[in-house]
Amino acid sequence: MLEQAAQIVQAAVASGRIPGAALGLVHPDGSSEMFCCGVKHLQKPGNIEPDTLFDLASLTKVLFTVPQILHLVEEGLADLDDPLSRYLPEMAWMQGSALPSRTLRQLLNHVSGLPAWEAIYTWGGEAHTLKQRVLQHRWEMGPVGHHVYSDIGYILLGLLLERIRGQALTSFALPEGLCFLPTQPENCAATEHDPWRGRVLQGEVHDENCFALGGATGHAGLFGSLRGVLAYVSHLMSGQVLSAAAMAEMRRPQQAERALGWQIPHPGFSGGSLCSRQTLGHTGFTGTGVWMDFERGYAWVLLTNRVHPSRHRESGILELRRAVGNALAAAWKA
């Protein structure tokens, strides 16, 4: 089933648009197929392998933060419709700000009114101080219900997780093949030559705000290998990560293009036009993506280092993802 999709990925790497890629498929019976090609770093030896770690970027939101928030709900420690101020009371001193009354559900679904992004890394200071500044910053709020894909919302959700659990995100237990702050940079796919840090990034998070906030946040910082992400997604689909009730809530459409954190099929969907209506998907800026087709029972993962050596080049990643998703759907046999 992977053959045609693998040829598409191989062609993208051979064209020079993307240095390396790892493609994997989980079948309904839990078995998997994997295909890797290309290199980890353009200036160093080393091919992409199933255990090569990729900077998952915004996949952190749906592979880590969404399940972790749902675990709080399962344990009775939080509710999706609780306001932020219940857990982060120091935000409530901001008279006139609507943010403390925004709910966890609104942040998860990017409809809280928070802005998309802010250059937090330019504020200066240590990670602990920056976290406090994020909590007490007077964010300019838009209307509730208007969809703005917001890293800020997920940064706040990460701070909420740290507050309730009483530990840093870097101390949270993670499945094998997933980690924050990799200890072996040489086993990681390189990302960008970062002008701010003055070096090619390998084994340190690409996202500047995440790096400034300590390397693990609710919106970025997670690294994962193809083997590790495939196994985790398989466990997620088979009900080994969340309860049936939590899984149903995660999959339930929250708005036209989004379930809880995840995207659902819509025109231009990253997973292509041929996936079933019961598909959840999400992507990461560095060139990563995960899609789960619950109707057909399979999932697929595409990890690339498309921002290496620079984000300022056309990699064709949008078209590549849809082409791979369509090839897999066309090859699927019930």
Secondary structure, DSSP 4 states (H G I P E B T S, - for coil): --HHHHHHHHHHHHTTSSSEEEEEEE-TTS-EEEEEEEBS-TTS--B--TT-EEE-TTHHIIIIIHHHHHHHHHTTS--TT-BGGGT-GGGGGSTT-SGGG-BHHHHHTT-SS--S---GGGS-S-HHHHHHHHHHS-PPP--TT-----HHHHHHHHHHHHHHHTS-GGGS---TTEEES-S-GGGB----EETTTTEE-SSS-S-HHHHHTTS--SSS-EEEEHHHHHHHHHHHHTTSSS-HHHHHHHHS--BTTBSSSSB---TT-TT-SSS-TTEEEEEETTTEEEEEETTTTEEEEEEE-TTSS-SSS---HHHHHHHHHHHHHHH---
